[in-house]
Amino acid sequence: MANPTYGADAESLEDKYFPGRISESQLAGPDQAQSVVDEVADDVAVEVRNGGVVPESITEETAPLSYKWLTKTILLGAAAEYGRRSSSQNVELWDTWSVQFEDRMKRLRFEPQSVLEDAPGFSADDAAVFDLYR
């Protein structure tokens, strides 16, 4: 079973970060963009699990704040990776997005309570104990 992407997909990646450029690309089109989104979503799901939350339990209805934060995180990471894979131009922009993504992943890893507080079953105590065994 695939990990949730929290609404992030090739279309939303294009809308937010690459207006009109993914669907028109011959080299790195929608299939590659979706593949990148899925890869980043897998990485994010690992950190959500490490934070003591089942990734699939986070939906727009059950945890709207966590859902939106995770969507943005996935799109940011996917934008950095897709940009790197599809073009040697704008390297500074890809690097900027990559740093921002890594900052969000560190926050998810080390301060899950700050972004998963509304997630079903989240307990700051569980996350802290779980992290001790990593």
C-alpha positions, -999 to 999 in steps of 0.1 A, spaced: 0 0 0 13 34 -9 19 61 16 -5 90 17 5 121 -3 -19 144 16 -33 158 -16 1 164 -32 3 152 -68 19 162 -101 -9 186 -108 -6 205 -75 32 205 -79 28 221 -112 2 246 -100 23 257 -70 59 255 -83 61 250 -120 31 267 -137 25 251 -171 59 235 -172 53 199 -161 24 191 -185 44 205 -214 77 188 -206 89 161 -229 117 150 -206 103 152 -171 66 152 -175 37 143 -152 47 107 -147 81 117 -134 66 145 -113 42 120 -97 70 96 -91 90 123 -73 59 133 -52 55 96 -42 92 93 -32 91 124 -10 57 112 5 74 80 15 102 99 33 77 120 51 56 90 61 87 75 78 91 106 100 53 107 107 55 71 119 87 79 140 66 107 156 42 81 169 14 86 143 0 64 117 4 84 84 -30 71 70 -48 85 101 -41 121 90 -68 134 67 -83 168 60 -112 159 83 -93 143 112 -62 166 114 -65 196 91 -35 214 104 -12 184 101 -26 175 67 -19 210 53 16 211 68 24 177 54 10 186 20 32 217 19 63 197 30 58 171 4 53 196 -24 84 216 -13 106 185 -13 92 173 -46 97 207 -61 134 207 -51 139 171 -64 119 175 -96 137 208 -104 171 191 -100 161 162 -122 145 182 -149 168 211 -154 203 223 -148 190 259 -147 178 276 -115 201 255 -93 201 282 -66 163 279 -64 164 241 -62 189 244 -34 168 270 -16 138 247 -18 159 218 -6 171 236 25 135 247 33 124 210 29 152 197 51 143 223 78 107 210 77 119 174 79 141 182 109 111 199 126 90 168 119 118 145 132 128 164 163 96 184 172 67 163 159 44 178 185 48 212 168 33 199 135 13 167 144 -5 179 175 -40 175 160 -32 141 145 -53 112 158 -35 92 184 -6 117 187 10 118 221 41 140 227 52 114 253 49 85 228 70 105 202 97 113 228 99 77 240 99 63 204 127 87 195 149 74 223 151 40 206 162 53 172 
